[in-house]
């Protein structure tokens, strides 16, 4: 979802789910 959290900065939030349970997305992102 995309929205504001009471600040002047827009933030992006995404969530990965496997079998209906939230999964840590860091495991799927490339290392920087």
N, CA and C of each residue as an Amber inpcrd file, in Angstrom:
protein
    96
   0.8460000  -1.1760000   0.0000000   0.0000000   0.0000000   0.0000000
   0.8860000   1.2320000   0.0000000   0.3390000   2.3240000  -0.4530000
   1.0700000   3.5820000  -0.5100000   0.2580000   4.6120000   0.2380000
   0.8980000   5.3400000   1.1210000   0.1320000   6.3280000   1.8710000
   1.0140000   7.1860000   2.7360000   0.3860000   7.9480000   3.5810000
   1.0980000   8.8370000   4.4840000   0.8610000   8.3690000   5.9150000
   1.8740000   8.5290000   6.7280000   1.7750000   8.0630000   8.1120000
   1.7860000   9.2350000   9.0770000   1.1410000  10.3260000   8.6970000
   1.1080000  11.4890000   9.5670000   2.3080000  12.3960000   9.3880000
   3.1680000  12.0670000   8.4320000   4.3320000  12.9030000   8.1580000
   4.1970000  13.4940000   6.7650000   5.1620000  14.2870000   6.3790000
   5.1500000  14.8830000   5.0470000   5.7870000  13.9670000   4.0030000
   6.2320000  12.8040000   4.4310000   6.9270000  11.8840000   3.5300000
   6.0060000  10.7240000   3.1780000   5.8920000  10.4420000   1.8750000
   5.1190000   9.2790000   1.4570000   5.9750000   8.0400000   1.6430000
   5.3430000   6.9610000   2.0710000   6.0780000   5.7280000   2.3230000
   5.4020000   4.5730000   1.6040000   6.2060000   3.6190000   1.1990000
   5.7060000   2.4240000   0.5320000   5.8150000   1.2430000   1.4930000
   4.7290000   0.5090000   1.6260000   4.7200000  -0.6790000   2.4840000
   4.2700000  -1.8560000   1.6370000   5.0270000  -2.9440000   1.6840000
   4.5650000  -4.1600000   1.0290000   4.8080000  -5.3390000   1.9460000
   4.0430000  -6.3700000   1.7040000   4.0980000  -7.5460000   2.5640000
   4.0500000  -8.7860000   1.6940000   4.8840000  -9.7490000   2.0200000
   4.8730000 -11.0340000   1.3230000   4.2670000 -12.0610000   2.2650000
   3.3260000 -12.8490000   1.7360000   2.7000000 -13.8930000   2.5500000
   2.8790000 -15.2360000   1.8660000   3.1260000 -16.2470000   2.6790000
   3.2110000 -17.6200000   2.1860000   2.2920000 -18.4570000   3.0540000
   1.3560000 -19.1350000   2.4240000   0.3510000 -19.9280000   3.1470000
  -0.4160000 -19.0760000   4.1510000  -0.6540000 -17.8090000   3.7920000
  -1.4420000 -16.9210000   4.6380000  -0.6850000 -16.2960000   5.7930000
   0.6200000 -16.5800000   5.9020000   1.4090000 -16.0280000   7.0050000
   2.4380000 -15.0410000   6.4620000   2.6520000 -13.9240000   7.1590000
   3.6390000 -12.9490000   6.6960000   5.0500000 -13.5430000   6.6900000
   5.8120000 -13.2020000   5.6520000   7.1780000 -13.6860000   5.4940000
   8.1080000 -12.4790000   5.4320000   9.2970000 -12.6030000   5.9980000
  10.2800000 -11.5230000   5.9770000  10.7310000 -11.2730000   4.5360000
  10.4360000 -10.0970000   3.9620000  10.7810000  -9.8430000   2.5570000
  12.2780000  -9.6830000   2.3180000  13.0700000  -9.4560000   3.3500000
  14.5120000  -9.2840000   3.1810000  15.1260000 -10.5200000   2.5180000
  14.5610000 -11.6850000   2.7940000  15.0900000 -12.9220000   2.2000000
  14.9440000 -12.9380000   0.6870000  14.0120000 -12.1550000   0.1340000
  13.7390000 -12.1810000  -1.2970000  14.3530000 -11.0010000  -2.0450000
  14.9030000 -10.0310000  -1.3260000  15.4850000  -8.8520000  -1.9620000
  16.9720000  -9.0670000  -2.2100000  17.4960000  -8.5000000  -3.3080000
  18.9350000  -8.6410000  -3.5660000  19.7610000  -7.8960000  -2.5270000
  20.9430000  -8.4250000  -2.2340000  21.8360000  -7.7530000  -1.2840000
  22.3860000  -6.4970000  -1.9330000  22.5880000  -5.4660000  -1.1250000
  23.0910000  -4.2020000  -1.6700000  24.5180000  -3.9710000  -1.2680000
